[in-house]
């Protein structure tokens, strides 16, 4: 019988187990019984921490929101220039997906569901915050003459996210998340040339 853990630790274990399972199959096919088994608790014990599978996916998206945003913000803050920050953010995002390959499956699953949901709103909030970070970096890079004059920052932010999504989709199709790493640098180099970024 597993040791009793504080509620927050057990909830974190449950979320981590759900995301691990999502790296192997569709989130829609994963049962609460399978999540409980992966954690090493009974299904009844699982429901003491989460009222439903939807509540688990919501908690997972809250974790992704906080963790991914922190990773890209720290990457940006540690860079020597706005242009370098864009590069650091791109690679930090790639590393996050390599480390947590179940996350994109859960996000795409949630976005495909009809209507709105708390988990979908959490994904939307993450994307909005991420986009604001990119717009701030693009604005700072432009002010320092590191971007092409007259660059459409909104379009540049959209293209940045689109390139990441393309890499993620390709990694999901091949089942090899780590294969994103060597391709990421080449894709990013094309992007930076397109926006006229200079080092």
N, C-alpha and C positions, 0 to 999 in steps of 0.2 A: 504494500500500500504506500503510495507516495506521501512524502512529508507534507504537513499542512503549511501552506505559504500565505503570507499577507495577501489580501485581495488584489492589490495593484500588481504584485509580482505574478500571481496566478493568471490574472487577466493578460499580462504581457506574454506569458508562456502560451496562452491559448491563441492570441493573435499571431505570434511567431509560428506556431504549429499550423494554423490555417493558411498562412502565407507560404509555408513550405509545401503544403499539400497543393496549393494553387500553382506551384511551379511545375507540377506533374500532370495536372488535369484541369478541366474547366471548373471554376468556382461553383457554377450551378449544379454540378454533379457531386460536390463534396457534402457529406452529411455531418450533422453535429455529432453523431456517434463516431465517425472517423476522426473528427477533430479531438474528441475526448480521448479516444484510443491513442492518438499521436502524443497527447500530453501525458497520458497515463492516469487519467481519472475516469470516473463513471460519467455517464451522460447526465445523471442527476446532479453531480457535483459541478459539471460545466454550466448547467442552467442556474446554479446559485450565483454565477458570475455574469452571465449574459442571458437575457430573456429569450433570445432567438438567434438563428444564424444571421439574420439581417443585422442584429446588434453587434455580432462579431465582425462582420464586414465593415460596419460603420467605425468600430474601434480601430480596425486595420487601416482604414482610410485616414482617420485622425492621426495615427502613428506615422503613416507615410507623409502626410501634410507637414507634420512637425519635423520629421527626420530628414526628408529630402530638402525641405526649405532651409533647414539649418546647414546641411552639407553644402548647398550651393552658395549660401550667404557667406559661410566661412571661407569657401574657395575664393569668392570674389574679394573679400576683405584682405586675404593674404597675398593678393596679386599686386604687382608693382605699377600697373597702369590699367585704365579701363579696358583697353584692348586685350591685355593679358588676363584681365578678370573674365572676359567673355570666354576665352580659351579655357581657363580654369573651371568655370561653371560647366562648360560642355563636358569636360573630362570627369568632373565630380559626378555629374548625372549618369554618365556611362558606368562609372564604378559602382554607383548605387544600384543600378539595374543588374549588373553582373553579380553583385552580392545578394540581391533580393529578386531573383527572376520571377517569383510569383506575383510581384506587385503589378506589372503591366497587365497580366491576365485579369486580375481583380478589377483594375481600372477600366479596361475595355469591356469587361462583363457588365459593370455597373452602368457605363455610358450607353450600352445597347438596350437597357431595360426601358420599357415604355413609362411615361410619366416621370415625376420627380421623386426623389427619395433623399433621406438625410445623407446617405453615403455619396450619392451623386452631387449633392450640394457641397459636400466636403471636397470632392474632386474639383469642382468648379472653383471653390475658394482657393485651393492650392494653385490651380492654373492662373488665376487672377493675380495672386501674390507673386508667382514666378514671373509672370509677364511684366509686372511693375518693376521687378528687379532688373529684368532685361532692358526695359525702356530707360531706366535710370543709368545703366551702364552704357547703353548706346548714346544717350544724351551727353554723358560725361566724355565719352570717346570722341564724339563729334565736336564738343567744345574745345578739345585739345588737338583738333586737327588730325585725329587718327582714323577718321572715316571719310568717305567720299562726300563732297559738298552736296547738299540738297537731298541726302539719303532719306528715304521714307522709313522712319524708325518703327512705325507700326508694322509695316510689311517685313522689315528686317527681324523683328521679334517673332513674328509668325513663322518666317522661314527657319529661324533658329530652332524653334520648337518642332517644326515639321521635320527637320533633318534628324533630330533626336528620335522622333516617333518612327521615322522610316528605319533607322538602325534597330530600334527595339522590335519592330514588326519582323524584320529580317532575322533577328536572333530568335524570335519565337518560332518562326517557320523552320529554321535549321535545328532548333533545340540546343544551340551552342552560344549562350550569352557572352562568354569570354571572347568569342570571335568579333565582338563589337570593337574591342580595343584597337587592333591595328587599323581597322577601317575608319574608326572615329577620327583619327588624326588627318587622314586624307580628305574625308568629307568636310571637316572643319576648315582645312586649308582652302578648299574651294569656296566655302562660305565667306571666309575672311577676305579673299581676293574679290569676291563679288561686292562686298560692302566697302571695299577700298581700305580695309584696315591695314595700318602700317605698324611695325613693332616699335 
